[in-house]
Amino acid sequence: MDSFEESLEENVGFECPKIYNVIAKIKRNRMQGRNTIEEVLCLSAERDYTVFYRNGEESNVLSDIVVAHPTSIAMIRTRSYVLIMDTMHKTNKYNMPLLEAVGMTPTGKNFTVTTAFMCNKQAMTYRWKKLKVLKTRWKSKPNFLHYLFSTWVNPFAHKFCRVWTSQVLHFGVETTNRAKSEHSVLKVWLSTCQGDLDTVFLNIDSLI
């Protein structure tokens, strides 16, 4: 038994580098010289995702990126009454928090609306993410979006804060537990906390 275990350890230790090298070669061939962010954008375009991103205020480095699957967009357009947002950590090797927006069907089932890699969890970053979800929801009605932002969002955005849950229609959803349950499912698919953003994106796409 001991000799079998030693032989197994030697074979596994010998084969693992080969497996990693093959995986790395496949990834290099797929990326064709693109960097990680360019690969995420390319994969998103191939799959007809809606994508928003922005750079840092003091640099030209990408700070946040939001992706939404076309099926998710179709679902949120007809089931937009409840939208829950929560972040999860340890999903990628850059330590960028992953924000997941979760909707709810009339039968109480969860579905992922968008996912976003964020530079931090500050209020301004959350606000930007919420605005992108809003624009995704109503992108087919640009006149309405123009009215909404010019009349309400831009002049009064600083006054929209901490609305009591009893004053809004929430269908009994008063916590982010639904989003947290989706996190646990997603982490099973990710399988590692050291993946590149493009690898994480592909896993999320497979899950959706």
N, C-alpha and C positions, 0 to 999 in steps of 0.2 A: 504493500500500500504506500509506504514511504517513497519507494522508487518510482511508483506511478505518479505521485504528486510532484516529485522533483522533475520528472520528465515533462509533465504538463506545464509546470511553471517555466521550464526552459523553452518549450515550444511556444507558449503564449508570449513570453518575453521576446522571442525571436520574430514572431509574426506581427506583433503590434506595430513596430516601426514601419513595416511594409504596408500595413493597412492605412496608417496615417499618411504615408507618402502617396498612396494611390488616391485617397480622398483629396489631399492637397492638390494633386495633379488635375483631377477632375474639376476642382473649383477654379484653378488657374485657367483651364481651357474654357470654362463657362464664362468667366469674367472678361477674357480677351483684353487684358490691360486696364480695365476699369478699376477705380478704387471702390471702397466699400459703399460709400454714399451713392456714387454713380450706378453701382450694381443694384442697390435698392430701388432707385428711380427707374432703372431699366426693367427690372422685374415687375415693378408696379405698372408700368406702361404696357408690358406684354399681357398682363392679366386685367387690364382695363380698370385699375384702381383709381380712385380720386385721391390726389396727393396735394398736401400743403406743406410748405417748409419756410423757415426763416433763418436768417443769420444773426449773429450776435450784434448788439448795438455798437460796440466798439471794435469789432473785427469782422472779417468776411468769412468767418468759420461758422458752419451750420450748427445751430443750437437746438432746434426743435423740428420734428417732422411728423406729420399726421397722415395716415393711410386709411382708406375706407374701401371695403370690398363692394362691388356693384350690387350684389344681392343684399348686403347690409343696408345700403342706401335705399333700395326699394322697400325694404321692410320698415325702416324708420320713417319713411314718408307716410305710411299708413298706420304706424304704431308709435307715434311720437309723444304720447302722454307722459311716459316715465322714462327718464334717462339718468342712469347712475354712473358716476365716475369715481375711480379709485386708482391709486398707483401701486405698483409692485416693484420690488428691488431684486438685485442679483439675477438679472435675466441676460446680461451681456457683459463683455469684458471691458466696456468703457464706463461701467457703473452709471449709465443713464437710466433714470427712473422710467418705467414703462407705464403709461397711463392707458387704461382700458375703459371705454364707454360702453355700458351694457344697457340694452333695452329689454322690454318685457312684452310678450305676446298676450292676447286676451285669455289664453289658457294658463298663464302663469309661467311660461317657459322663458328662459333667458336667451338672448342672442347678442353677439358682439356687433356694435355699431362701428366704432373706429378704435384704432390703437395708435399711440403716439409715443415716440421717444423724446424725452424732455431733458433740458440741461439741468433743471432743478424743480423743486415743488413750490416755488414762490407763487403768490397770488396772481402776478402779472402773467406768468406762464399758463396758469389755469385759465385765465380770462381769454388769452389768445386761443387756447384749445377750444373753449366753448364757442367763440366766435366762428371758428372754422367749422365746427359741427353745425352751427346755425346756417352758415353759407352753403354747406353741403345739402342740408335739408331743403333749402329754398332756392337752389342755384338755377332752377328752371323759371324762376320769376324774378328777374333782375330789377324790375320797377318796384316790387315790394321790398326787396333788399335795400334799394337806394332810399326809399321812404323810411324804413326801419332804422337804418344807420344814421341818416342825416337828421331825422326828427327825434329819435329816442336814444339810440346807443351812444353816439358820439357826444351829444350835449349832456346826457344824464348818466353815463356809465358809472361815474364815481358814487352815485346815489343808490345803485342796485347792490345791496349787501344784506345778508343774513335775514332773509324773509322767513317768518315763522312757518313751520311746516303745516300748521293748522289753517293757514290762510291760502294754501295752494292745493290744487288737485293732485294727489299723490298715490291714490288707490292703495293706501296702507303701506307704501314703501317709504319708510322713514329712516332707514340706515343704508349703509353701503355693503351689507352682507351678501347681497346678490353678486355684486362685482367681485367681492373676495372669494366667493365660491367659484367664479369663473377663473380667478387667478390660479387656484389649485389645479384646475383642469389644464390650463395653459402651461403651467410649470412641468407637468408630466410630459407634455409634448416637447418642451424645450430640452429637457433631460440634462442640460448643463447650464452653468451660469457664466461661462467663458466664451460664448459664441459671438461671432461677428454679427453686425446688424442685418446683413443680408441673410445669414443663416437663421436668425430669429424670425425675420420676415417670412421666409419660406415655411418655417414650422407653423407660424400663425396662419398662413394661407392654407396649409394642409388641414389645420384644425377647423377653419371656417368652412 
